[in-house]
Amino acid sequence: MSAPKVIGYLPEEWQAELAARGEPRYRATQVFRWIHKKGEFDPARMTDLPERLRETLTELGLSAPAQVADVHRSRDGTRKLVLELAAGARVECVLIPMTRQSEEDADAAAVEPDDEEAEGEGTPENAPRTRVTLCVSTQFGCAMGCVFCASGRAGLQRGLTAAEIVAQVAIARRYLEPDEDLRNLVFMGMGEPLHHYDETARSLRLLTHPEGLGMSPRRITVSTVGLVPGLKKLGEDFDGKVGLAVSLHAPDDETRDRIVPMNKRFPVAELLAALRAYPLPKRRRITIEYTLIEGVNDSDAHADRLISVLRGIPVKVNLIPMNPVAESGLHASQRARVVAFQNRVANAGYSCFVRTRRGDEVSAACGQLALAPELVKIRRGGGADA
């Protein structure tokens, strides 16, 4: 199964493609809507298109870029979808129903609570709707090597195309319950979204296009470990309207070098300077993600240093007690230490939340998305058959 490039076409690219084949301009909009608004990849099901055009789309290779290989359901309603892509690649995306507590998590929504009118609050019968956040992957594996994250244990296999990124959204929508609304997208799954910026940016343009799914950029958050050039470009290309989350995890170079290898290339001071320059709209804040690791980055001194280095940057702090990751040798901070760290940061005037653990029983929580075990062995030169 290949990943059809045409799924990543924007409307103007469809116009050029179809005009060369004698089709009128409005056909491009119809095709784009079928793919990105209705989530349909089978030309035969595009019933308002003439037969000749459906045949053309088939010739262009339009087909599903991913198949669902497995679905893992957690007791809390979280669903992890394992998707099979081209050449045996597998990635994971996660549907996360929002509870009252998880709505307060800094990464659970791409907007402040009072930023927009609430949408989808009920059906015509006033039945409550459940808001859902979808966590999508941008790479098969990861090159960043953060010590608390399973995604990078086997290294980077390849980046995903924009078609493969948006397909996760289309496919995941089919797994929503009747009373659920997809409200937020977070680019926080496998991979570093800014490591191959062009495909990430194209996927954002596809997802926010008014002729397609038409998601508000304010409802989308891109997470980065701190690739400064990509961070600057994201701000320039989208005017700061796309939500930004930064995996800081330590307030000083000595600590961060140990747990986030990319810090050696883009140290804390350079990253913070880029955040100060990021073009945030009014009332928006950058999410600072901080994984709490016992005995590594969770002391009062670390909290005080974090308070100091973030001063003057519009941020909210999301504390993440480290989720279990096999073979890491690291552990989450004790509950009392988490509370003490949170109180110290909050008392300094910052909005500071502790992320609600969701889906960890099916390895769908933060830092737990990973390659299949046999692929890890292959990458390390183990005994799995190729």
N, C-alpha and C positions, 0 to 999 in steps of 0.2 A: 504494500500500500504506500503510495507516494503522498506528499503533501501538496495539493494543487496550489500553484502560485496565484491563480486567478482569485482565490478567496481573499487574498490580500490586496486586491485592486480597490482603489477609491473610485467614486462615480465618474470622474473625468477620465480615468484610465479605462474604465468600461466603455465610455463613449468612444474613445479612440479605437479600442479593439473592435467594437461592433460596427462602427462607421466604416472601417476598412472592409467589412463584410456586407455592406449595404443596408445595415439596420438603422432605423431612425433613432434620434437622440433619446427619446423617452424610454426606449427599451433598456438603456443602461440603468436608469433609475429603477425600473421594474426588477431587473436582475439583482441589483444591489439590495433592494428591499427584501427580496426573497431570502437572500443569504444572511443579511445582517439584522433585519427586523424580525423575520419569521424563523431564522435559524435553520433554513432548509438547504441541503447540499445536493439533493437529487434532482437533476433537471426534469425528470419525468413527472415530478410532483408539482412543478411550477405551472399550474393549470391555465393561467391566463396568458401564457406565452405561446406563440405559434409553434407548430411542430418543428419547422425548419430551424428555429432559434434554439429549441431544446436540443436538437441534434448537434447544433454548433457548440453549445455549452458542453455537451458530452465530449466532442472532439477536442475542446480546449482543456479537458481533463477535470472538469468540475465534478467533484465527488467528496465524500466525507474524509477529512484529513486525519481523523482519529476515531478509534472505536473504544468503547468502554470494556476494559478487560476484567475489572472487578469493582465492587462497591462495598465499602466497609462502613457500617452504621454504628454509631456510638449511642449509649443510653441517653445522652443529653440532646440527641437529635442531629448531631454533627454527622455529615456524610462525606467520606473521602472517596473520590472517584479516581481509579487508576486507569489512565488512558494509554492506549497503544498507538504510537505514531509510526512514521516511516522507519524502515531498517531495524525494527525491533526495539526502538526507543520507547521508554515508558516514563510518563510523568504523572504527577498527582496534583489534583486541585481539590479544594475543600469547601463545602457548603456549611455555613455556621449560622444557625438560627440565633437571633439576638434575644437574650433575656434582659430583664431590667438591669441586672448587674453588668452584663457584657456590653450593654449600650453605653455604659460609663467608661469602658476601656478606651484608652486614647486611640487605639487603632481600629476600633469597631465602627467608627463613622468618619467619613472624610470631611464632615462639616461640624461646626459648633452647634450645640442643640438649638440655639435661637437664630441660626443663620437663614433658614428657609422655612416656608410653610410646610407643615408635615404632609406627606403624601401617603396614600394607601392606608389611611388610618382605619378604614372599615369598608365593608361591602354595603350595597344599598340597604341591607337589613341591619346595618350598624354592627355587624360581627367584627371583632378585632382581627387585624391582619398581623402576621408574624413577619418582621423584617429579617432578611437574610443577607449576610455578607459572603461573598465568594472570594476565596484566596486562590489566585492563579499562579502558575509557574511560567518562567520565561527561559529556562535552560534545562537541558537534560544533564543533571549533575551541576557542579558549581566549582569555580576556580578560586574562590576567596579563601577557603581553608579555615574558617572560624572554628575554634576548637570545641565549641558547645553545640555545633550544628551538624546534623547527620547528612545533609544534602551534599556537602563537599568532601565526604570521606573518600570517595572514589575519584575525585577530581571532575573536571569538566569533560563531558562527552561531546556536546555541541549545543549551540544556541538554538532556540526555537524561532521559526518564522512568525511573522505577524499573523499569518493564516492559522498557525497552530495555537497561538495565544488566544485569538478571538474564538476559535473553535471550542476551547474549554468553556467559554461563557455560554455559547449556543447549546452545547451538550448538557452542561450543568443545569440550565434552565428547565430541561426536560425532567429533572429529578426534584423540582420544587413540589411541595405539597400544595393541595388546592387552596389552603389559607395562607400561603407564603408569598411574599413579594421580594424579588431581588433588588435590594436598595443600594448596596455598596460593593465596590470591587477593591481588593487590595492586591497589589503585585508583591506578594510576600511569600510565595511558594518556593519551589526549587529554583535556584539560580539567582544571579545578581542582575536586576533589570537594566542597569546602566552599563553593563559590560559589553553588550552589543546594542548600543543606543538606537540605531536606525530602526530595527525591527520593533523595539518597544514603543518608540514614538509613532510608528505607523499603526500599531495596534491601538494606541490611544486615539488616534484620529479616526480609525474605523469605529471604535466603540462609542465615540461621542458624536459621530456624524448624524445630523438631524434626519437624514433619509434612512438611517439604519436603526440601531438600538437607541440612539439619542441619549445616552447617559450624560448627566451633568458632570463636567470635569471635577466639580466639588465633591462628587460621590466616589471618586477614584483616588486611591492613595498608592503612590509608588515608594517602595522601600529600598534604600541603598545602604551599603556598608560604608559609603563615603568616597565614591569615585568622583573627585572634584570636577574634572572636565565635563562629565556627563550631567552632574548636578547643575552646573552653570547652564548647560545647553537646555536642560529640561525647563529651567526657569525662563530662559529667553524664548523658547519655542511655544510655550503654553502660558506665558505671562503670569506664572505662579499660580494659575487656577487649579492645576492638578495638585492634590494633596501630597505632601512630602513627609516621609518617615525616615529617620536616620538611625542606623544601628550603631550607636556610640559605644555603649557597654563599658567604657572606662573614661575617666576624666583627664588622664595623663598618659604620656607616651610610654613610660616604663610598663605600666599595667596593660595598656591597649596593645602594645607590641606582642605581648605574650598570648593574647586571645584572639586578636584580629590582625593577621599578617599584613593585610593591605595598609595598616597604619604606618608601616615603614616607608611606604611610597607617598601617602597623603597623611601626614601627622596631624595630631589634634588641632594645633593652632591654625593650620591651613584649612582644615575642614570647617572649623568654627568661623573663620573669615568668610568662607563661601556661604555659610548659613546667614551670616549678617547681611550679605549682599543679595540674598535670594529675594525676588520681587513678590513678596506676600501681599495679597489683597487685604483690605481692612478686615479686622476681626478674625483673621485666620492665624493659625499657629502651626509651627513645625512640631511633629511628634518626635521626641527623643526616646528611642528604644534602649533599654538598659537591662540586660540579662544579669540577674544576681547569682553569682557563683560563690559557694561557700569558701571563705578564706582567700579569695582571689581579688574581688572588687567590691566587697560589701561592708567595709568598715565605716565607722563614723568619719574617718579622714577622707575616704573616697566620696562620701556624701557631701562633705563640706567643700571639697575640691570641685565636685560637679556643680554645686550651687554657685561657686565663684566663676567658673568658666562659661556658664550659660547666661550670666547676668547681661541684660540688654538685648537678648534674642527672644522674640516671641515664641515660646515653646510650651508644650505640655509634656510631662515625663511619664513614660509607660514602663513600669518595673515588671520584669518577667522572671519569676523564679525559674531557674533552669529546668527544662523538662528532661526526663531521663533519655539519654542517648547511649546506646550500647558501646562499650569499649572506650568511652571518653575518659573515665577515671575521675570525672568532675561531678559535683553534686550541687543541688539547689541550696541556697541559703536557708537556714532554719527560720521558721515562721516568726519568731520573736525578732530576729535580725532584719527580716523583710519589713516588719512593722516599724521598727526603729529607724530604718533607712527612709521609709516613706514619710514618717512623721518629720524627720529632720529636713527633708526636701520641701514638704508641704508647709512647714512652719516658716520657711524662708520666703514664702509667697508664690511658689509654683503650684500649678495644678499637677497633682501627682497621683497616678492610679496604679494599682496592682492588677495585671492582666488576669482575667478569669481563665483558668485552665479548661480548655474545651477539646474533646476528642482525643485525649492522650491514650485512652484504652485501645484505640485503633491506630496509634502512631500518627495522628493527624494534628497534633499540637505544634506550637512554634518550635522550629528546630528539629522536628522529627521526620519531615518528609525526606525520603532517601531513595537511592537506586535500589533495585532488587538485590538481595544478598549475593546471588551468583555473579552479578556484574561487578560488585565490589571485589569479589575474589579474582575475577578476570583481570581487573585493573591492577590489582596488587600482585599478580603473577601466581595466584593460587591454583587449586586443582580443578576448577570448573571447566567443563568442556566448552570449547568455542562453538 
